[in-house]
């Protein structure tokens, strides 16, 4: 299955998350807010600031 990481999981990113799910993609959402609305639609959530590029990359490398 193809995977897509979306940086941000707020209400602004929800249309992208929902559309990616409709396309059959495995969606990984990244946001520093553990209660971000988009997390409820994503397959995997990563709670980290999207501006912390080193941490985002570290988390991305863990995904198989």
Backbone as XML, in Angstrom:
<?xml version="1.0"?>
<chain id="A" units="angstrom">
  <residue number="1" name="UNK">
    <atom name="N" x="0.840" y="-1.176" z="0.000"/>
    <atom name="CA" x="0.000" y="0.000" z="0.000"/>
    <atom name="C" x="0.889" y="1.246" z="0.000"/>
  </residue>
  <residue number="2" name="UNK">
    <atom name="N" x="0.525" y="2.206" z="-0.818"/>
    <atom name="CA" x="1.274" y="3.461" z="-0.855"/>
    <atom name="C" x="0.942" y="4.292" z="0.369"/>
  </residue>
  <residue number="3" name="UNK">
    <atom name="N" x="1.937" y="5.033" z="0.827"/>
    <atom name="CA" x="1.785" y="5.842" z="2.038"/>
    <atom name="C" x="1.995" y="7.308" z="1.709"/>
  </residue>
  <residue number="4" name="UNK">
    <atom name="N" x="1.290" y="8.158" z="2.443"/>
    <atom name="CA" x="1.418" y="9.599" z="2.283"/>
    <atom name="C" x="1.520" y="10.233" z="3.660"/>
  </residue>
  <residue number="5" name="UNK">
    <atom name="N" x="2.570" y="11.012" z="3.868"/>
    <atom name="CA" x="2.713" y="11.751" z="5.117"/>
    <atom name="C" x="2.235" y="13.177" z="4.871"/>
  </residue>
  <residue number="6" name="UNK">
    <atom name="N" x="1.300" y="13.615" z="5.686"/>
    <atom name="CA" x="0.770" y="14.969" z="5.580"/>
    <atom name="C" x="1.230" y="15.750" z="6.799"/>
  </residue>
  <residue number="7" name="UNK">
    <atom name="N" x="1.925" y="16.851" z="6.538"/>
    <atom name="CA" x="2.423" y="17.696" z="7.623"/>
    <atom name="C" x="1.326" y="18.665" z="8.026"/>
  </residue>
  <residue number="8" name="UNK">
    <atom name="N" x="0.792" y="18.425" z="9.199"/>
    <atom name="CA" x="-0.337" y="19.190" z="9.715"/>
    <atom name="C" x="-1.569" y="18.307" z="9.716"/>
  </residue>
  <residue number="9" name="UNK">
    <atom name="N" x="-2.342" y="18.390" z="10.787"/>
    <atom name="CA" x="-3.564" y="17.585" z="10.883"/>
    <atom name="C" x="-4.717" y="18.429" z="11.403"/>
  </residue>
  <residue number="10" name="UNK">
    <atom name="N" x="-4.629" y="19.731" z="11.167"/>
    <atom name="CA" x="-5.698" y="20.620" z="11.620"/>
    <atom name="C" x="-6.859" y="20.563" z="10.632"/>
  </residue>
  <residue number="11" name="UNK">
    <atom name="N" x="-7.866" y="21.354" z="10.899"/>
    <atom name="CA" x="-9.042" y="21.406" z="10.029"/>
    <atom name="C" x="-8.640" y="21.797" z="8.602"/>
  </residue>
  <residue number="12" name="UNK">
    <atom name="N" x="-7.564" y="22.541" z="8.445"/>
    <atom name="CA" x="-7.113" y="22.951" z="7.110"/>
    <atom name="C" x="-6.588" y="21.777" z="6.284"/>
  </residue>
  <residue number="13" name="UNK">
    <atom name="N" x="-6.035" y="20.772" z="6.923"/>
    <atom name="CA" x="-5.507" y="19.613" z="6.204"/>
    <atom name="C" x="-6.521" y="18.481" z="6.063"/>
  </residue>
  <residue number="14" name="UNK">
    <atom name="N" x="-7.649" y="18.583" z="6.734"/>
    <atom name="CA" x="-8.624" y="17.489" z="6.703"/>
    <atom name="C" x="-9.090" y="17.126" z="5.293"/>
  </residue>
  <residue number="15" name="UNK">
    <atom name="N" x="-9.360" y="18.096" z="4.400"/>
    <atom name="CA" x="-9.758" y="17.692" z="3.038"/>
    <atom name="C" x="-8.693" y="16.840" z="2.344"/>
  </residue>
  <residue number="16" name="UNK">
    <atom name="N" x="-7.427" y="17.171" z="2.525"/>
    <atom name="CA" x="-6.349" y="16.387" z="1.908"/>
    <atom name="C" x="-6.282" y="14.992" z="2.513"/>
  </residue>
  <residue number="17" name="UNK">
    <atom name="N" x="-6.450" y="14.901" z="3.818"/>
    <atom name="CA" x="-6.414" y="13.601" z="4.497"/>
    <atom name="C" x="-7.567" y="12.723" z="4.018"/>
  </residue>
  <residue number="18" name="UNK">
    <atom name="N" x="-8.759" y="13.295" z="3.972"/>
    <atom name="CA" x="-9.945" y="12.543" z="3.543"/>
    <atom name="C" x="-9.800" y="12.099" z="2.087"/>
  </residue>
  <residue number="19" name="UNK">
    <atom name="N" x="-9.326" y="12.986" z="1.223"/>
    <atom name="CA" x="-9.164" y="12.638" z="-0.194"/>
    <atom name="C" x="-8.116" y="11.542" z="-0.373"/>
  </residue>
  <residue number="20" name="UNK">
    <atom name="N" x="-7.028" y="11.625" z="0.361"/>
    <atom name="CA" x="-5.994" y="10.590" z="0.282"/>
    <atom name="C" x="-6.555" y="9.233" z="0.707"/>
  </residue>
  <residue number="21" name="UNK">
    <atom name="N" x="-7.377" y="9.220" z="1.751"/>
    <atom name="CA" x="-8.007" y="7.971" z="2.200"/>
    <atom name="C" x="-8.922" y="7.416" z="1.107"/>
  </residue>
  <residue number="22" name="UNK">
    <atom name="N" x="-9.675" y="8.299" z="0.443"/>
    <atom name="CA" x="-10.562" y="7.861" z="-0.644"/>
    <atom name="C" x="-9.768" y="7.220" z="-1.778"/>
  </residue>
  <residue number="23" name="UNK">
    <atom name="N" x="-8.545" y="7.694" z="-1.982"/>
    <atom name="CA" x="-7.681" y="7.153" z="-3.028"/>
    <atom name="C" x="-6.994" y="5.857" z="-2.603"/>
  </residue>
  <residue number="24" name="UNK">
    <atom name="N" x="-7.249" y="5.423" z="-1.382"/>
    <atom name="CA" x="-6.696" y="4.164" z="-0.899"/>
    <atom name="C" x="-5.299" y="4.267" z="-0.319"/>
  </residue>
  <residue number="25" name="UNK">
    <atom name="N" x="-4.859" y="5.468" z="-0.013"/>
    <atom name="CA" x="-3.530" y="5.655" z="0.553"/>
    <atom name="C" x="-3.545" y="5.451" z="2.064"/>
  </residue>
  <residue number="26" name="UNK">
    <atom name="N" x="-2.429" y="4.997" z="2.586"/>
    <atom name="CA" x="-2.210" y="4.900" z="4.030"/>
    <atom name="C" x="-1.703" y="6.272" z="4.455"/>
  </residue>
  <residue number="27" name="UNK">
    <atom name="N" x="-2.463" y="6.950" z="5.299"/>
    <atom name="CA" x="-2.159" y="8.340" z="5.639"/>
    <atom name="C" x="-1.516" y="8.449" z="7.013"/>
  </residue>
  <residue number="28" name="UNK">
    <atom name="N" x="-0.363" y="9.106" z="7.030"/>
    <atom name="CA" x="0.335" y="9.418" z="8.273"/>
    <atom name="C" x="0.214" y="10.924" z="8.462"/>
  </residue>
  <residue number="29" name="UNK">
    <atom name="N" x="-0.406" y="11.342" z="9.546"/>
    <atom name="CA" x="-0.577" y="12.764" z="9.823"/>
    <atom name="C" x="0.386" y="13.187" z="10.924"/>
  </residue>
  <residue number="30" name="UNK">
    <atom name="N" x="0.985" y="14.349" z="10.743"/>
    <atom name="CA" x="1.950" y="14.884" z="11.704"/>
    <atom name="C" x="1.449" y="16.232" z="12.191"/>
  </residue>
  <residue number="31" name="UNK">
    <atom name="N" x="1.359" y="16.380" z="13.505"/>
    <atom name="CA" x="0.932" y="17.654" z="14.085"/>
    <atom name="C" x="1.394" y="17.689" z="15.539"/>
  </residue>
  <residue number="32" name="UNK">
    <atom name="N" x="1.698" y="18.886" z="16.033"/>
    <atom name="CA" x="2.149" y="18.985" z="17.424"/>
    <atom name="C" x="0.984" y="18.971" z="18.412"/>
  </residue>
  <residue number="33" name="UNK">
    <atom name="N" x="-0.233" y="19.162" z="17.905"/>
    <atom name="CA" x="-1.422" y="19.142" z="18.755"/>
    <atom name="C" x="-1.946" y="17.706" z="18.832"/>
  </residue>
  <residue number="34" name="UNK">
    <atom name="N" x="-1.875" y="17.074" z="19.985"/>
    <atom name="CA" x="-2.337" y="15.685" z="20.086"/>
    <atom name="C" x="-3.836" y="15.524" z="19.844"/>
  </residue>
  <residue number="35" name="UNK">
    <atom name="N" x="-4.567" y="16.633" z="19.861"/>
    <atom name="CA" x="-6.009" y="16.595" z="19.631"/>
    <atom name="C" x="-6.397" y="17.144" z="18.263"/>
  </residue>
  <residue number="36" name="UNK">
    <atom name="N" x="-5.456" y="17.208" z="17.338"/>
    <atom name="CA" x="-5.734" y="17.743" z="16.001"/>
    <atom name="C" x="-6.865" y="16.953" z="15.346"/>
  </residue>
  <residue number="37" name="UNK">
    <atom name="N" x="-7.783" y="17.676" z="14.722"/>
    <atom name="CA" x="-8.976" y="17.066" z="14.136"/>
    <atom name="C" x="-8.661" y="15.996" z="13.093"/>
  </residue>
  <residue number="38" name="UNK">
    <atom name="N" x="-7.628" y="16.226" z="12.302"/>
    <atom name="CA" x="-7.294" y="15.298" z="11.225"/>
    <atom name="C" x="-6.794" y="13.943" z="11.688"/>
  </residue>
  <residue number="39" name="UNK">
    <atom name="N" x="-6.316" y="13.864" z="12.920"/>
    <atom name="CA" x="-5.827" y="12.582" z="13.436"/>
    <atom name="C" x="-6.922" y="11.518" z="13.426"/>
  </residue>
  <residue number="40" name="UNK">
    <atom name="N" x="-8.166" y="11.923" z="13.588"/>
    <atom name="CA" x="-9.250" y="10.938" z="13.636"/>
    <atom name="C" x="-9.472" y="10.267" z="12.277"/>
  </residue>
  <residue number="41" name="UNK">
    <atom name="N" x="-8.979" y="10.868" z="11.194"/>
    <atom name="CA" x="-9.132" y="10.292" z="9.859"/>
    <atom name="C" x="-7.872" y="9.574" z="9.381"/>
  </residue>
  <residue number="42" name="UNK">
    <atom name="N" x="-6.744" y="9.880" z="9.969"/>
    <atom name="CA" x="-5.468" y="9.304" z="9.532"/>
    <atom name="C" x="-5.309" y="7.868" z="10.031"/>
  </residue>
  <residue number="43" name="UNK">
    <atom name="N" x="-4.498" y="7.110" z="9.321"/>
    <atom name="CA" x="-4.193" y="5.743" z="9.745"/>
    <atom name="C" x="-3.175" y="5.735" z="10.875"/>
  </residue>
  <residue number="44" name="UNK">
    <atom name="N" x="-2.260" y="6.696" z="10.842"/>
    <atom name="CA" x="-1.233" y="6.798" z="11.878"/>
    <atom name="C" x="-1.060" y="8.264" z="12.219"/>
  </residue>
  <residue number="45" name="UNK">
    <atom name="N" x="-0.886" y="8.533" z="13.500"/>
    <atom name="CA" x="-0.636" y="9.914" z="13.909"/>
    <atom name="C" x="0.733" y="10.013" z="14.559"/>
  </residue>
  <residue number="46" name="UNK">
    <atom name="N" x="1.393" y="11.117" z="14.274"/>
    <atom name="CA" x="2.687" y="11.403" z="14.877"/>
    <atom name="C" x="2.578" y="12.781" z="15.512"/>
  </residue>
  <residue number="47" name="UNK">
    <atom name="N" x="2.736" y="12.818" z="16.822"/>
    <atom name="CA" x="2.616" y="14.079" z="17.555"/>
    <atom name="C" x="4.007" y="14.684" z="17.694"/>
  </residue>
  <residue number="48" name="UNK">
    <atom name="N" x="4.303" y="15.607" z="16.797"/>
    <atom name="CA" x="5.581" y="16.319" z="16.791"/>
    <atom name="C" x="5.372" y="17.595" z="15.974"/>
  </residue>
  <residue number="49" name="UNK">
    <atom name="N" x="6.119" y="18.618" z="16.282"/>
    <atom name="CA" x="6.022" y="19.862" z="15.525"/>
    <atom name="C" x="6.493" y="19.636" z="14.093"/>
  </residue>
  <residue number="50" name="UNK">
    <atom name="N" x="5.744" y="20.145" z="13.139"/>
    <atom name="CA" x="6.129" y="19.993" z="11.735"/>
    <atom name="C" x="7.357" y="20.830" z="11.397"/>
  </residue>
  <residue number="51" name="UNK">
    <atom name="N" x="7.732" y="21.752" z="12.263"/>
    <atom name="CA" x="8.942" y="22.549" z="12.028"/>
    <atom name="C" x="10.196" y="21.867" z="12.574"/>
  </residue>
  <residue number="52" name="UNK">
    <atom name="N" x="10.010" y="20.791" z="13.318"/>
    <atom name="CA" x="11.142" y="20.015" z="13.836"/>
    <atom name="C" x="11.510" y="18.973" z="12.780"/>
  </residue>
  <residue number="53" name="UNK">
    <atom name="N" x="12.216" y="19.427" z="11.751"/>
    <atom name="CA" x="12.485" y="18.571" z="10.599"/>
    <atom name="C" x="13.275" y="17.318" z="10.946"/>
  </residue>
  <residue number="54" name="UNK">
    <atom name="N" x="14.187" y="17.425" z="11.882"/>
    <atom name="CA" x="14.973" y="16.248" z="12.274"/>
    <atom name="C" x="14.078" y="15.177" z="12.887"/>
  </residue>
  <residue number="55" name="UNK">
    <atom name="N" x="13.165" y="15.575" z="13.752"/>
    <atom name="CA" x="12.264" y="14.621" z="14.404"/>
    <atom name="C" x="11.273" y="14.037" z="13.393"/>
  </residue>
  <residue number="56" name="UNK">
    <atom name="N" x="10.757" y="14.874" z="12.499"/>
    <atom name="CA" x="9.832" y="14.382" z="11.477"/>
    <atom name="C" x="10.532" y="13.338" z="10.609"/>
  </residue>
  <residue number="57" name="UNK">
    <atom name="N" x="11.749" y="13.617" z="10.187"/>
    <atom name="CA" x="12.511" y="12.670" z="9.373"/>
    <atom name="C" x="12.789" y="11.381" z="10.143"/>
  </residue>
  <residue number="58" name="UNK">
    <atom name="N" x="13.139" y="11.515" z="11.411"/>
    <atom name="CA" x="13.380" y="10.344" z="12.262"/>
    <atom name="C" x="12.134" y="9.467" z="12.333"/>
  </residue>
  <residue number="59" name="UNK">
    <atom name="N" x="10.978" y="10.090" z="12.525"/>
    <atom name="CA" x="9.719" y="9.342" z="12.606"/>
    <atom name="C" x="9.372" y="8.710" z="11.257"/>
  </residue>
  <residue number="60" name="UNK">
    <atom name="N" x="9.630" y="9.431" z="10.174"/>
    <atom name="CA" x="9.335" y="8.905" z="8.837"/>
    <atom name="C" x="10.162" y="7.656" z="8.549"/>
  </residue>
  <residue number="61" name="UNK">
    <atom name="N" x="11.401" y="7.638" z="8.990"/>
    <atom name="CA" x="12.277" y="6.485" z="8.754"/>
    <atom name="C" x="11.815" y="5.241" z="9.504"/>
  </residue>
  <residue number="62" name="UNK">
    <atom name="N" x="11.032" y="5.423" z="10.562"/>
    <atom name="CA" x="10.522" y="4.289" z="11.340"/>
    <atom name="C" x="9.364" y="3.578" z="10.643"/>
  </residue>
  <residue number="63" name="UNK">
    <atom name="N" x="8.734" y="4.249" z="9.689"/>
    <atom name="CA" x="7.552" y="3.704" z="9.025"/>
    <atom name="C" x="7.984" y="2.685" z="7.984"/>
  </residue>
  <residue number="64" name="UNK">
    <atom name="N" x="7.426" y="1.518" z="8.071"/>
    <atom name="CA" x="7.770" y="0.433" z="7.136"/>
    <atom name="C" x="6.803" y="0.405" z="5.984"/>
  </residue>
</chain>
